[in-house]
Amino acid sequence: MFKQPFTKWTMIFFVAIFFSNNAFAESDPTKWPVVKEAFFNKRDISDAPFIKLTAPHRAESGAQVPIEIFIDKPQSDADAIKNIYLIVDANPIPLVATYHIKDMIGKFRLATRIRMEMDSYVRAIGETEDGKLVMASIEIRAAGGCGGNVDNNDEAAIRASAGKIKLNVNEPIQLGETNSATFIIKHPMRTGLQRDLVSQGYVPAFYIQKAIFTYNSTPIMVVDFGVATSEDPYLRFDFVPSNNGILEVNATDNEGKNFSKQLELKI
């Protein structure tokens, strides 16, 4: 099974590897075997032409790198992908997020924004219900998205606004057909690798950890976020509602705070 990525020692291991090798700016294919061993042990991973990754070859900002994942295989297939692990080889903490996909997704299509500290291969590793692993990858040039400095002068305001959610579905809404939903949650998504401008000490990690999307209480998708998801996490995803109902999201941050939003869909 997939190894839990966010133990103390796993984080220390990857941060140490990263800072000892960050002189190499160009995408380094030798990083992947180390990442693969840490997260997937000796499990086989085959190429998946049906998984498509779309992103700019050179990102304007390493802190906000747009990327889209599309799986050209419906969730009704016997060998459908049930989990997607989004990984940036060269990030100090490689796992960006894990997407647990439910049947109402139809064909998985998701757009998001991620952090990248340097040029790297970005990989979407798909896992079937019986544990088979498949992968697609893309090379992206980007820099400086995970570290840097944080201005804490407005800490009270930052925490007061954290967790505010925008949730909408593109119109016209079509029952039994693919609809596109957009989710944005206000949050700084601090990585734990950023420094306070005044003290120059590291600012503790503070990030959205999980989001659960349901429709009429039926799960659509569960997202386990990592700190390499960009500030103010953004997701655009497709799903197929069969009748009128309530689209709902429940999110939790790493400090245990809960946030939720509901949207009624009605034709």
N, C-alpha and C positions, 0 to 999 in steps of 0.2 A: 504494500500500500504506500501511498504518498507520505513522505516524512513531514512532520510538523515543522514549518520553517522558522517560527518565531520564538524558539527557545533562546535563552541568554547566550549559550555557548555557540549556537549557530550564527547568531548575529555578530558576536565577537570574531568568529572565524572569518566571515565574509568581509567585515570591515578591515581586519588585519590584512587579508589578501589584497583588498582593493587599494589601501593606502601604500602598500609595499610595491604596487605595480602601476600606480596611476601616471607614471611618466609616459606610458604608451597610449597615445591618443587615438590611433586608428583602431578600428574594430579588430579584435584579436580572437581568431577562431579557437585558440588553445584554452580559452577560459571555459568553453562549454563543457568539456569533459569533467572539470572540477565541479561545476554547477550541477551537472547531471548526476554525478555520484552522490552529491550532498542531498539532493531532493528525491532522486528516483533509484538510488542504489544501482544495481546491475540489471534493472529491467530493460528489456528491448524497447526501442522507440523507432518506428518506421515513418517514412515520409508520407504526408497526406496531401495529395493534390487537390482534394475537395475542401481543404481549409485555406482561405484566402486572407492575407494580411495586406492592408492598404495604409500607407503612411508617406509623408514627404521624405525624400532621400536625405535632405538637410533641413532640420527643424529650425524655425526662427528662434525658439527659446527652449532650452533644456528643461525648463520647469513646466512647460505646457506643450507636450508633444502629442499631436492628434494621431490616433490610430483606430482602424476599424478591423474587426474580425468577422468573417462570414464563413459559415459552414454550409456547403451545398449538399446537405443531407438532412432530411426531415427527422424530427424526434420520434416519429412513428417507426423508423427503421429498426430492425432487430439489433444492429450494431451501431446505434446512434451514439453520439458523443454526449456523455452526461456531465463531465467536468472539463473545464478549460483552465489551464494554468498559464498565465501571462508572465513571461520571464525576460528580464534584460540582463544578458550575460555579465556586462561590465559594471552594473550598479553595485554599490557597497552592500545593499540588501536586494538580491536579484528578483525575488518574487513580487510582482506588482499587485496582482489580485488573482483570486480563484473564483470562477463563475460556475455555479452548480445549476444546470439547465433542466427545466421541467418540460413536460409534453406540450403545454400551451404555447411555448415559444414557436412551434412550427419549425422553420429553418432559422437557426441562430444567426442573428446579425446584430452586432453591438459596436457602437462608436464610443470612445472614451478619450481621456487625456492623461498622459503619464509623465513621470520625471525620468530624466536620463542625465547621468553625471558626465558621461563621455561617449564617444562613438562606440556603437555596439551592435551586435546582432540581437534582435528582439524575437522571441519565440512564443508561439501558441502551441502548447502541448495538450492534446485532447485525450481523454480517458473514457473508454466505454464502460458499461455496467459490469462487464466481466474482467475489467482491469487491463485491457489492451491499450497501449499508448501509441499515439501518432503525433506528427509534428509538422508545422510549417514555420518558416522563419523569414525575416527581412532585415536588411542592414540599414541603420539610420545613423546619420551624423548629427550629434547634439552635444551640448556641454553645460555643466554647472547647475544641474537641476536638483541635486540632492543635498548639497552642503550650503555654504554661504552664511550670511548674517541675517539675524532676525531683529527687527525693531520692536521692543516690548513696551513702548511708551503707552500704547492703547490696549493693554492686556484686558482691562475690564470690558472695553467695547468689543474686542475680539471674541471674548467668551460669551458676552450677551447675545451676539448675533450668530454664534456657532449653532448649527442644527436647524436653521431655517431652510425649509424645503420648497422647491418649485417642482410641480409634477403636472404634465399635460400630455394629451394624446392628439396627434394631428387629425384634423377634420378633412373630409367627412369620415366619421366612424363607420366601419363596415363589419357587421357581425359575420362570423364564419370566415373572414378574410384577414389578411395581414394588416395590422395597424402599428404605427410607430409611436412609441412613448418616449418622453424626455424627462430625465430626473437630474436635478441639480441641488446639492446641499451645501450650504455655506459652512466652511470649515477650513482652518489653516493647514491641516494635514502636516503637522510638523514631524520631521523625520527622526529627530534625536541626534542628527549630525550637524545641525545648524548652531551657530554661535550667537550669543547675546552681544549686541553692539557695544554695550556699556561694560559688562563684566568680562566678556570674551570667554565665558564658560559655555558649555553646551546646553542648549535649551531642551528640556525633556520632550520626548515624543508625545504627540497629542494628535490623534487622528481618528477618523471614522473607521471602525473595525468591521462592521457587518451591516448589510442591508438586505431585508427580506421583502420581496415583491409578491403580492397575491392578487387574485381576482376572484371576488366572491368567496374569499377565504381559501381558494385553491392556489397552491404555490405556482408561481411563474418562474422565478429565478431567485437564488440566494447568492449574494456576493460577499466574499471575504476580502476586504481591502487590506493592502499593505501600504507602507509609507511612501512608496514610489508612485502611488496614485496622486495626481496633481491636486493642488489647493482647490477648494470648492469642487469636490468630485462631480463629474458629469458623465451621465450614461444616456445614450440613445439606443433603444432596443425595440425589436419587433415582437409582437405576440398576437395570438389569434383568439379573441373572445367569441364565445358561441351565443351569448345572450347579453342583455342589459345587466349592469351590475356596478360593483365598486372596485376600482383599482386602488390598492393600498400599498404603502411602503412603511416599514418599521426599521429604523436605523439605530445603531448603538456605537458609541465611541469607546476608546480604550480606557476611559475613566468610569465607564458604566452608565453614562447618561443616555437616555432613550429619546428618540425623535420619531414622529410619525406624520403621515399625510394621506388623506383620502381624496379620490376623485370619482365622481359618479359618471358613468358612461351610459347614455340613453339615446336611442334613436326615436 
